[in-house]
Amino acid sequence: MSCLGLAAQQEAVESFNKNSEEKLAFQLYPNPMTGNTLNIVSDHTGLMSVLVVNILGEVVYETTTYEHFITPNNLKAGIYIVKIMRGGRQGLGRLVVP
């Protein structure tokens, strides 16, 4: 991926978060992702929807869960956008898979 692609992707994430009145703050770890489990750290509890989207805009993983982790197996090396939706709030994060 080019530096321009990364910059545009980061700008889109920042723009979304600045313009979202009801953003959901969360962290992803380990990031870069190692293994098959991705932990989601958030102060919010309850049912959440999780989308993992590749740089082409394709949804490569989708789930609805009460857990604070997901297991998006078989992700190819690259950069992904993770979208979390919970209780009318949403947030975006960047995930790196080496």
C-alpha positions in Angstrom: 0.0 0.0 0.0 1.3 3.5 -0.8 1.8 6.3 1.6 -1.0 8.2 -0.1 -3.4 5.3 0.5 -2.5 5.1 4.2 -2.8 8.9 4.5 -6.2 8.9 2.8 -7.4 6.0 5.0 -6.3 7.7 8.2 -7.9 11.0 7.1 -11.2 9.2 6.5 -11.1 7.7 10.0 -10.3 11.0 11.6 -13.0 12.8 9.6 -15.6 10.2 10.6 -14.6 10.5 14.3 -14.6 14.3 14.3 -18.0 14.5 12.6 -19.7 11.8 14.6 -21.8 13.1 17.5 -22.2 9.6 19.0 -18.8 8.1 18.5 -17.8 5.0 20.4 -14.3 5.0 21.8 -12.4 1.6 21.8 -9.0 0.1 21.4 -7.8 -3.0 19.6 -5.0 -5.2 20.7 -2.8 -6.8 19.8 -2.3 -4.4 17.0 -0.5 -5.4 14.8 -2.6 -8.5 15.2 -0.8 -11.7 16.1 -2.7 -15.0 16.3 -6.4 -15.3 15.7 -7.9 -13.3 18.5 -8.4 -9.6 18.5 -9.4 -7.9 21.8 -11.7 -4.9 21.9 -11.3 -2.6 24.9 -14.2 -0.2 25.6 -16.0 1.3 28.6 -19.3 0.3 27.0 -21.0 -3.1 27.6 -23.8 -4.9 25.8 -24.4 -6.3 22.4 -22.1 -4.9 19.6 -21.8 -5.4 15.9 -18.3 -5.6 14.5 -17.3 -5.2 10.8 -13.8 -5.6 9.5 -13.3 -4.0 6.1 -10.3 -4.2 3.8 -8.8 -1.3 1.9 -11.1 -2.0 -1.1 -14.1 -1.5 1.1 -15.1 -5.2 1.2 -16.4 -6.6 4.4 -14.1 -9.5 5.3 -15.5 -10.3 8.7 -18.8 -9.5 10.4 -20.3 -10.5 13.7 -22.6 -9.5 16.5 -21.4 -10.4 20.0 -21.5 -9.6 23.7 -17.8 -10.7 24.0 -14.9 -8.2 24.1 -12.9 -10.2 21.5 -13.4 -11.5 18.0 -11.6 -14.2 16.0 -11.3 -13.0 12.4 -9.5 -16.0 11.1 -7.6 -16.0 7.8 -7.1 -12.2 7.4 -4.4 -11.6 4.8 -1.5 -9.2 5.6 -2.7 -5.6 5.2 -4.5 -2.7 6.9 -8.2 -3.0 7.8 -10.8 -0.7 9.2 -12.7 -2.1 12.2 -16.2 -0.6 12.7 -17.9 -1.2 16.1 -21.6 -0.3 16.6 -23.2 -0.5 20.0 -26.3 1.1 21.4 -26.7 3.7 18.7 -23.0 4.7 18.9 -20.3 3.7 16.5 -16.5 4.1 16.1 -13.8 3.2 13.7 -10.3 1.9 14.3 -7.4 0.7 12.2 -6.1 -2.8 12.4 -2.7 -4.0 11.0 -2.2 -7.6 10.1 1.5 -8.3 9.3 
